[in-house]
């Protein structure tokens, strides 16, 4: 009889302890669904074409990474060929450079944009021997993305250079309008 009583006490204590532990134990953590890398990376770019007495041909590919659903960052590289006739003299030059950018989606189609860029330009201080110099830019503005179907979209953005370098080839506070196409992997 004593042996049955001991087994009964041990059974109750063991059952009570396990029940108590399960009351105070934290629930198992739910793993967040992982977003595939292909859903976080996007790429696209811009093409700049202008023909006439002032000809411009430029390309600017870009790649971005979604840090969060609203915040992304990326890089761009740029190459532009320019040809112009000024007072009967033909000038040709090329510029190149790169930039890093960040975008914050205010609402799904609308985003705020900030971008630091540096471009290397040819300057004709001496008409015979051009000089190359790096010019910094800090672009701030906004854009609008319109989905075209699938994983492709078209971007419209307006940016302003807030650094206003004296070497900049653009007028002070002249807005930069651009239209580009983007594709997610």
C-alpha positions as CSV (number, residue, x, y, z in Angstrom):
1,X,0.0,0.0,0.0
2,X,2.9,2.4,0.8
3,X,4.4,1.7,-2.5
4,X,1.2,2.6,-4.4
5,X,0.9,5.8,-2.3
6,X,4.5,6.8,-3.2
7,X,3.8,6.1,-6.9
8,X,0.6,8.2,-6.7
9,X,2.4,11.1,-5.0
10,X,5.2,11.0,-7.6
11,X,2.6,10.9,-10.4
12,X,0.7,13.9,-9.1
13,X,3.9,15.9,-8.5
14,X,5.3,15.1,-11.9
15,X,2.0,15.9,-13.7
16,X,1.6,19.1,-11.6
17,X,5.1,20.3,-12.4
18,X,4.7,19.6,-16.1
19,X,1.4,21.4,-16.2
20,X,2.8,24.3,-14.3
21,X,5.8,24.6,-16.7
22,X,3.5,24.6,-19.7
23,X,1.5,27.4,-18.2
24,X,4.5,29.7,-17.8
25,X,6.5,28.6,-20.8
26,X,6.6,31.1,-23.7
27,X,5.0,30.0,-26.9
28,X,7.3,28.7,-29.5
29,X,8.6,31.5,-31.8
30,X,7.0,31.8,-35.1
31,X,9.5,32.1,-37.9
32,X,8.9,35.0,-40.2
33,X,8.6,33.9,-43.8
34,X,11.9,34.7,-45.4
35,X,11.8,36.9,-48.5
36,X,13.7,35.4,-51.4
37,X,16.8,37.3,-52.6
38,X,15.3,37.7,-56.0
39,X,12.4,39.6,-54.5
40,X,14.7,42.0,-52.8
41,X,16.9,42.9,-55.7
42,X,15.7,45.2,-58.6
43,X,17.5,46.7,-61.5
44,X,16.8,49.2,-64.3
45,X,18.2,52.5,-65.5
46,X,17.9,55.4,-67.8
47,X,18.9,56.3,-71.3
48,X,19.5,59.9,-72.4
49,X,19.2,60.7,-76.1
50,X,19.2,64.1,-77.7
51,X,20.1,64.8,-81.3
52,X,20.8,68.0,-83.2
53,X,23.4,70.8,-82.9
54,X,23.8,69.6,-79.3
55,X,23.9,65.8,-79.2
56,X,23.8,63.7,-76.0
57,X,23.9,59.9,-75.7
58,X,24.0,58.6,-72.2
59,X,23.3,55.4,-70.3
60,X,22.8,54.9,-66.5
61,X,22.2,51.3,-65.4
62,X,21.3,50.8,-61.7
63,X,20.8,48.0,-59.2
64,X,19.0,48.3,-55.9
65,X,18.3,46.2,-52.8
66,X,15.1,46.4,-50.7
67,X,16.3,46.7,-47.1
68,X,12.7,46.8,-45.8
69,X,9.4,46.8,-47.7
70,X,9.6,50.7,-47.7
71,X,13.4,51.4,-47.8
72,X,15.8,50.5,-50.5
73,X,19.4,51.4,-51.5
74,X,21.5,51.0,-54.6
75,X,24.2,52.1,-57.0
76,X,24.3,53.6,-60.5
77,X,27.0,54.0,-63.0
78,X,26.8,56.7,-65.7
79,X,28.4,57.3,-69.1
80,X,27.5,60.2,-71.4
81,X,28.8,61.3,-74.8
82,X,28.2,64.9,-75.8
83,X,28.8,66.7,-79.1
84,X,28.1,70.3,-79.8
85,X,28.8,73.1,-82.3
86,X,29.7,76.3,-80.5
87,X,30.7,79.3,-82.7
88,X,31.6,77.1,-85.6
89,X,33.8,74.8,-83.5
90,X,32.8,71.2,-82.8
91,X,33.4,70.0,-79.3
92,X,33.0,66.4,-78.2
93,X,33.4,65.0,-74.8
94,X,32.4,62.2,-72.5
95,X,31.6,62.1,-68.8
96,X,31.4,59.2,-66.5
97,X,30.8,58.5,-62.8
98,X,28.7,56.8,-60.3
99,X,26.3,57.3,-57.4
100,X,24.7,55.7,-54.4
101,X,21.1,56.2,-53.6
102,X,18.3,55.5,-51.1
103,X,14.6,55.5,-51.7
104,X,11.8,55.5,-49.1
105,X,8.3,54.6,-50.3
106,X,5.8,57.0,-48.8
107,X,2.9,55.2,-50.4
108,X,3.4,52.3,-52.8
109,X,3.8,54.3,-56.0
110,X,5.4,57.4,-54.5
111,X,8.9,57.5,-53.1
112,X,11.4,60.1,-51.7
113,X,14.9,59.9,-53.2
114,X,18.3,61.0,-52.1
115,X,21.5,60.3,-54.1
116,X,25.2,61.2,-53.8
117,X,26.9,61.3,-57.2
118,X,30.3,62.2,-58.6
119,X,30.8,62.6,-62.3
120,X,34.1,63.2,-64.2
121,X,33.7,65.9,-66.8
122,X,36.0,67.4,-69.5
123,X,36.3,71.2,-69.1
124,X,37.6,73.3,-72.0
125,X,39.5,76.0,-70.1
126,X,42.1,75.7,-72.9
127,X,40.4,74.9,-76.3
128,X,43.4,72.7,-77.3
129,X,43.8,70.6,-74.1
130,X,40.7,69.8,-72.1
131,X,41.0,69.2,-68.3
132,X,39.1,66.4,-66.5
133,X,37.6,67.1,-63.1
134,X,35.3,65.3,-60.7
135,X,32.1,67.2,-59.8
136,X,30.0,66.2,-56.7
137,X,26.2,66.2,-56.6
138,X,23.7,65.6,-53.8
139,X,20.3,65.0,-55.5
140,X,17.1,65.2,-53.4
141,X,13.6,64.7,-54.7
142,X,10.8,62.4,-55.3
143,X,9.6,59.9,-57.8
144,X,6.5,57.9,-59.0
145,X,6.5,54.3,-60.1
146,X,3.9,52.9,-62.4
147,X,3.7,49.1,-62.8
148,X,3.7,48.0,-66.4
149,X,2.9,44.4,-65.8
150,X,4.7,41.4,-64.3
151,X,7.8,42.6,-62.5
152,X,8.4,45.7,-64.7
153,X,7.7,49.3,-64.0
154,X,8.3,52.8,-65.3
155,X,9.7,55.6,-63.0
156,X,9.2,59.3,-63.2
157,X,11.3,61.4,-60.9
158,X,12.3,65.0,-60.2
159,X,15.6,65.7,-58.4
160,X,17.4,68.9,-57.3
161,X,21.1,69.2,-56.7
162,X,21.6,70.7,-53.2
163,X,25.4,70.9,-53.3
164,X,25.4,73.5,-56.2
165,X,29.1,73.0,-57.1
166,X,30.6,75.8,-59.1
167,X,31.9,73.2,-61.5
168,X,28.4,71.8,-62.2
169,X,27.4,72.1,-65.8
170,X,23.8,72.8,-64.8
171,X,22.1,76.0,-63.7
172,X,21.5,76.6,-60.0
173,X,18.5,74.7,-58.7
174,X,17.6,73.4,-62.1
175,X,15.4,70.4,-61.7
176,X,16.5,67.0,-63.2
177,X,13.6,65.2,-64.8
178,X,14.0,61.6,-65.7
179,X,12.0,58.7,-66.9
180,X,13.3,55.2,-66.6
181,X,12.4,51.5,-66.6
182,X,13.0,49.0,-63.8
183,X,12.7,45.3,-63.5
184,X,12.7,43.0,-60.4
185,X,14.7,39.8,-60.8
